[in-house]
Amino acid sequence: MLHWLNVRGKLPRKAMFCALPDFVFSAPCDTPPATDIGHAAASAMLDIARGEWHSSMLNRLQIEHVRLPRISPHEEPIGILKRSGRAIRWYPPVADQQCSLLGAQLEAGELSINISTGSQVGMLSDALTFGPYQTRPFFDDRYLLTNIHIPAGRSLNALLHLLTELAAAEDVRLEHTWANVERLARAAGPTDLAVDRSFFAGALGTKGAIMHAREDNLTLGHVFRAAFTSMAENYERFALGVSPGREWRRLAFSGGLALQSALLRELILARFKCASRLAEGGEDALVGLLAVALRAAGHAQTVSEARRLINSSALT
């Protein structure tokens, strides 16, 4: 984007680029924007191996003049917030995916399947590696190998909107929509109906479809059974991109939809055939932020230690 703006003469010489959370967070303490390494990596302008902005790439794109925020360790203050006679140390925002998986207690040897509005699969690695996935910095000098933008709740909501549109048009309030979806999809059993949930741009393309429909299988139960089945297939496909040798010992489910749908988890496990656990609670991002805060406050030497501290009785 910056290169596109620059070649068209629309990029000011003193422009600054930063993530929105970094810009908003810097304002209260009147400090220049700083970013954590997770946000820096998401910009695609980071030299991950060095932990610095990729100067040679910026030069090749002729956007070396763009000002970029300082990359700050998440345990170091970026400024001081002064309010009501108090001085509060202010830390950089952290990347949401990494923070949520920290809160879900993702461990080495686990494959994360996070299912919410969107979904992702990922594994932790101690070594910096690259492949048909994104490599993102994680906490405690580890890396997250991940495939993202896999359709999930948003695409299911599109199907649900279609199948409940008449009820909405007649002001009929459906009280137990998702419970009935789960029940009817389970009752439908295996189906030859196929649903491509690419109803918007994502990892699977941009053209969704319902295929192999007949009078006997064009029902809500079959449609959602097919949608859940395709989700399970896609998680396996993208997981093999991260670890072709299936080097996971168990699945770690997280996200609202993973917690909500037992049938979806069963269909996924039928393909993976391994142990699993469920990150219950539904507040993974907040728990992850608490762990980061405990590390910054000096209550733990590492973020992983801080996460274990949350589970212990030390905070009670």
C-alpha positions as CSV (number, residue, x, y, z in Angstrom):
1,M,0.0,0.0,0.0
2,L,2.8,2.4,0.9
3,H,4.6,1.7,-2.3
4,W,1.3,2.2,-4.3
5,L,0.8,5.6,-2.6
6,N,4.4,6.6,-3.2
7,V,4.6,5.9,-6.9
8,R,1.4,7.9,-7.3
9,G,2.8,10.9,-5.4
10,K,0.3,10.5,-2.6
11,L,2.7,9.6,0.2
12,P,3.9,12.7,2.2
13,R,7.7,12.8,2.7
14,K,7.2,12.9,6.5
15,A,4.5,10.3,6.7
16,M,4.4,7.9,9.6
17,F,3.1,4.4,9.4
18,C,1.9,2.5,12.4
19,A,-0.8,0.1,13.6
20,L,-4.0,1.7,14.8
21,P,-3.6,0.4,18.4
22,D,-0.1,1.9,18.5
23,F,-1.3,5.3,17.3
24,V,-4.2,5.4,19.7
25,F,-2.2,4.1,22.7
26,S,0.5,6.7,22.3
27,A,-1.8,9.7,22.4
28,P,-2.7,9.7,26.2
29,C,0.9,9.9,27.3
30,D,2.0,12.2,24.4
31,T,4.7,10.0,23.2
32,P,5.7,9.0,19.7
33,P,4.1,5.7,18.6
34,A,5.9,2.5,19.5
35,T,5.0,-1.0,18.5
36,D,5.6,-4.5,19.8
37,I,7.3,-6.9,17.5
38,G,4.0,-8.8,16.9
39,H,2.4,-5.7,15.3
40,A,5.6,-4.9,13.5
41,A,5.6,-8.4,11.9
42,A,2.0,-8.0,10.8
43,S,2.9,-5.0,8.7
44,A,5.1,-7.3,6.4
45,M,7.9,-4.7,6.8
46,L,9.8,-6.5,9.6
47,D,13.1,-8.4,9.3
48,I,11.9,-11.2,11.7
49,A,15.4,-12.7,12.0
50,R,16.9,-9.5,13.2
51,G,13.8,-8.1,14.9
52,E,14.3,-4.8,13.0
53,W,12.5,-2.9,10.3
54,H,13.5,-4.4,6.9
55,S,15.6,-1.5,5.6
56,S,16.8,-3.2,2.4
57,M,13.2,-4.0,1.4
58,L,12.0,-0.5,2.2
59,N,14.8,0.9,0.0
60,R,13.9,-1.4,-2.9
61,L,10.3,-0.3,-2.6
62,Q,11.5,3.4,-2.4
63,I,9.6,4.0,0.8
64,E,12.7,4.3,3.1
65,H,11.6,7.9,3.9
66,V,8.5,6.7,5.7
67,R,8.8,7.1,9.5
68,L,8.1,3.9,11.4
69,P,7.5,3.5,15.1
70,R,10.2,2.3,17.5
71,I,9.9,-1.5,18.1
72,S,9.6,-1.9,21.8
73,P,9.8,-5.0,24.0
74,H,6.4,-5.6,25.5
75,E,7.9,-5.5,29.0
76,E,9.4,-2.0,28.6
77,P,7.4,1.2,29.0
78,I,6.9,3.4,26.0
79,G,5.9,6.5,28.1
80,I,4.4,7.8,31.3
81,L,0.7,8.5,31.6
82,K,0.1,11.4,34.1
83,R,-3.4,11.7,35.6
84,S,-4.6,13.2,38.9
85,G,-1.1,13.5,40.2
86,R,-0.1,10.0,39.4
87,A,2.4,8.6,37.0
88,I,1.5,5.3,35.4
89,R,4.0,3.4,33.2
90,W,2.5,2.9,29.7
91,Y,3.3,-0.2,27.7
92,P,2.9,-1.0,24.0
93,P,-0.2,-2.9,22.8
94,V,0.4,-6.5,21.9
95,A,-0.8,-8.5,18.9
96,D,-4.2,-10.0,19.4
97,Q,-3.6,-13.5,18.0
98,Q,-0.5,-14.1,20.0
99,C,-2.1,-12.6,23.1
100,S,-5.2,-14.8,22.7
101,L,-3.1,-18.0,22.2
102,L,-1.1,-17.1,25.3
103,G,-4.3,-16.8,27.2
104,A,-5.4,-20.2,25.8
105,Q,-2.2,-21.7,27.2
106,L,-0.9,-23.0,23.8
107,E,2.0,-25.3,24.5
108,A,4.8,-26.8,22.4
109,G,3.5,-29.8,20.6
110,E,-0.1,-28.6,20.4
111,L,-1.9,-27.5,17.3
112,S,-4.0,-24.5,17.9
113,I,-7.4,-24.4,16.2
114,N,-9.0,-21.1,17.0
115,I,-12.6,-20.8,15.8
116,S,-14.6,-17.6,16.1
117,T,-15.7,-15.0,13.5
118,G,-12.7,-16.1,11.6
119,S,-10.3,-18.9,12.4
120,Q,-6.7,-19.9,12.4
121,V,-4.4,-22.9,12.9
122,G,-1.0,-22.6,14.3
123,M,1.9,-24.2,16.3
124,L,4.7,-22.8,18.4
125,S,8.3,-23.2,17.3
126,D,11.6,-22.4,19.2
127,A,13.3,-22.0,15.8
128,L,12.7,-19.4,13.2
129,T,11.4,-21.2,10.1
130,F,9.5,-20.3,7.0
131,G,7.1,-22.2,4.8
132,P,3.5,-22.2,3.4
133,Y,2.3,-20.3,6.5
134,Q,3.0,-17.0,8.3
135,T,5.8,-16.9,10.8
136,R,4.9,-14.5,13.6
137,P,7.0,-13.6,16.7
138,F,5.6,-15.0,19.9
139,F,6.4,-14.4,23.5
140,D,9.6,-15.6,25.3
141,D,11.6,-15.7,22.1
142,R,9.4,-18.3,20.4
143,Y,7.6,-18.1,17.1
144,L,4.0,-18.9,15.9
145,L,3.7,-20.7,12.6
146,T,0.1,-20.0,11.5
147,N,-2.4,-20.0,8.7
148,I,-5.1,-17.4,9.1
149,H,-8.2,-16.0,7.5
150,I,-9.9,-19.5,7.3
151,P,-13.7,-18.9,7.1
152,A,-15.6,-19.7,10.2
153,G,-18.4,-17.9,12.1
154,R,-18.8,-15.1,9.6
155,S,-19.5,-17.6,6.8
156,L,-21.9,-19.7,9.0
157,N,-23.8,-16.5,9.8
158,A,-24.2,-15.8,6.1
159,L,-25.8,-19.2,5.8
160,L,-28.0,-18.7,8.8
161,H,-29.1,-15.3,7.6
162,L,-30.3,-16.9,4.3
163,L,-32.1,-19.7,6.1
164,T,-33.8,-17.4,8.6
165,E,-34.6,-14.4,6.4
166,L,-38.3,-15.2,6.0
167,A,-38.7,-15.5,9.8
168,A,-37.0,-12.1,10.2
169,A,-39.2,-10.6,7.5
170,E,-42.3,-11.6,9.4
171,D,-40.9,-10.5,12.7
172,V,-40.8,-14.1,14.0
173,R,-38.2,-14.3,16.8
174,L,-36.3,-17.5,16.8
175,E,-35.2,-18.3,20.4
176,H,-32.8,-21.2,20.0
177,T,-31.3,-20.8,16.6
178,W,-27.8,-22.2,17.2
179,A,-29.0,-25.0,19.4
180,N,-31.4,-26.1,16.6
181,V,-28.6,-25.8,14.0
182,E,-26.5,-28.1,16.1
183,R,-29.3,-30.6,16.7
184,L,-30.4,-30.7,13.0
185,A,-26.9,-31.0,11.7
186,R,-26.2,-33.9,14.0
187,A,-29.4,-35.6,13.0
188,A,-28.6,-35.2,9.3
189,G,-25.6,-37.5,9.6
190,P,-23.0,-37.7,6.9
191,T,-24.1,-35.9,3.7
192,D,-23.1,-35.7,0.1
193,L,-24.1,-32.0,0.0
194,A,-21.1,-29.8,-0.3
195,V,-20.7,-26.2,0.9
196,D,-17.9,-23.9,-0.1
197,R,-18.0,-21.1,2.4
198,S,-15.9,-18.6,0.5
199,F,-18.6,-15.9,0.7
200,F,-15.9,-13.2,1.2
201,A,-12.2,-12.8,0.5
202,G,-10.1,-15.2,2.6
203,A,-7.8,-18.2,2.6
204,L,-10.2,-20.2,0.4
205,G,-10.9,-17.6,-2.3
206,T,-13.9,-15.4,-3.0
207,K,-16.6,-17.6,-4.6
208,G,-18.8,-19.7,-2.3
209,A,-21.2,-22.3,-3.4
210,I,-23.7,-25.0,-2.3
211,M,-23.2,-28.1,-4.5
212,H,-24.7,-31.5,-5.1
213,A,-28.1,-30.3,-3.9
214,R,-31.2,-32.4,-4.3
215,E,-34.7,-32.2,-3.0
216,D,-33.9,-34.7,-0.1
217,N,-30.7,-33.0,1.1
218,L,-31.4,-29.3,0.7
219,T,-32.3,-28.8,4.3
220,L,-30.9,-26.8,7.1
221,G,-29.4,-29.8,8.8
222,H,-27.6,-31.0,5.7
223,V,-26.4,-27.5,4.8
224,F,-24.8,-27.0,8.2
225,R,-23.5,-30.6,8.4
226,A,-21.8,-30.0,5.1
227,A,-20.5,-26.6,6.3
228,F,-19.0,-28.2,9.5
229,T,-17.5,-31.0,7.5
230,S,-15.8,-28.6,5.1
231,M,-14.4,-26.7,8.1
232,A,-12.9,-29.9,9.5
233,E,-11.4,-30.7,6.1
234,N,-9.9,-27.2,5.8
235,Y,-8.4,-27.2,9.2
236,E,-6.6,-30.4,8.4
237,R,-5.4,-29.0,5.1
238,F,-4.0,-25.8,6.6
239,A,-2.6,-27.7,9.6
240,L,-0.6,-29.9,7.2
241,G,0.8,-26.7,5.7
242,V,2.2,-25.8,9.1
243,S,3.4,-29.3,10.0
244,P,3.4,-31.8,7.1
245,G,4.6,-34.5,9.4
246,R,1.7,-34.1,11.8
247,E,4.1,-33.2,14.6
248,W,1.4,-32.3,17.1
249,R,0.4,-34.5,20.1
250,R,-3.0,-32.9,20.6
251,L,-5.3,-30.2,19.4
252,A,-6.0,-27.0,21.5
253,F,-9.4,-25.7,20.7
254,S,-10.2,-22.0,21.5
255,G,-12.6,-19.4,20.4
256,G,-16.3,-18.9,20.9
257,L,-17.5,-21.2,18.1
258,A,-15.1,-24.0,19.1
259,L,-16.6,-23.8,22.6
260,Q,-20.1,-23.7,21.3
261,S,-20.3,-26.5,18.8
262,A,-19.5,-30.0,20.1
263,L,-20.4,-31.5,16.7
264,L,-17.9,-29.3,14.9
265,R,-15.2,-30.4,17.4
266,E,-16.2,-34.1,16.8
267,L,-15.9,-33.8,13.0
268,I,-12.5,-32.1,13.4
269,L,-11.2,-34.8,15.7
270,A,-12.5,-37.5,13.3
271,R,-10.0,-36.2,10.8
272,F,-7.1,-35.6,13.1
273,K,-7.5,-38.7,15.3
274,C,-5.6,-37.4,18.3
275,A,-6.1,-36.0,21.8
276,S,-7.6,-32.6,22.3
277,R,-8.3,-30.0,25.0
278,L,-10.7,-27.1,25.1
279,A,-9.5,-23.6,26.3
280,E,-12.6,-22.9,28.3
281,G,-13.6,-19.5,29.7
282,G,-13.9,-17.5,26.4
283,E,-11.7,-14.6,27.6
284,D,-8.4,-15.8,26.2
285,A,-7.2,-12.3,25.1
286,L,-7.9,-10.8,28.5
287,V,-6.1,-13.6,30.3
288,G,-3.2,-13.2,27.8
289,L,-3.1,-9.4,28.6
290,L,-3.0,-10.2,32.3
291,A,0.0,-12.5,31.8
292,V,1.8,-9.8,29.8
293,A,1.0,-7.2,32.5
294,L,2.3,-9.5,35.3
295,R,5.6,-9.9,33.4
296,A,5.9,-6.2,32.8
297,A,5.2,-5.5,36.5
298,G,8.0,-7.9,37.5
299,H,5.9,-10.6,39.0
300,A,7.4,-13.2,36.6
301,Q,10.6,-13.6,34.7
302,T,8.9,-14.8,31.5
303,V,5.4,-14.4,30.1
304,S,5.0,-18.2,30.2
305,E,5.8,-18.1,34.0
306,A,3.2,-15.3,34.4
307,R,0.6,-17.5,32.6
308,R,1.3,-20.3,35.0
309,L,1.1,-17.9,37.9
310,I,-2.5,-17.0,36.8
311,N,-3.4,-20.7,37.1
312,S,-1.9,-21.0,40.6
313,S,-3.2,-19.9,43.9
314,A,-0.6,-17.2,44.0
315,L,-3.1,-14.6,42.8
316,T,-5.9,-15.6,45.2
